[in-house]
Amino acid sequence: MTLNAQQVTKHIEGNVPTGILENVPLHDKNWFGTGGPAQYYTEPTTPDAFKEALLFAKQQQLDIFVL
């Protein structure tokens, strides 16, 4: 995953854990090419990254949707 300048700034400020991106378009993440932006999006590659994402979602009271 590549971060844009706004996402890097937010990570530096400590608002969002590393590896969790904001406002990511979903149209290229599914086979039918539809979808608006996800408020938060991650592709964890380790069990610890997955746990961190779940903890962040719980702390922010976010629903989880697996693509």
Stockholm file with secondary structure:
# STOCKHOLM 1.0

chainA/1-67         MTLNAQQVTKHIEGNVPTGILENVPLHDKNWFGTGGPAQYYTEPTTPDAFKEALLFAKQQQLDIFVL
#=GR chainA/1-67 SS CCCCHHHHHHHHHTSSCTTCEEEEECTTSSTTCCCCEEEEECCCCSHHHHHHHHHHHHHTTCCCCCC
#=GC SS_cons        CCCCHHHHHHHHHTSSCTTCEEEEECTTSSTTCCCCEEEEECCCCSHHHHHHHHHHHHHTTCCCCCC
//
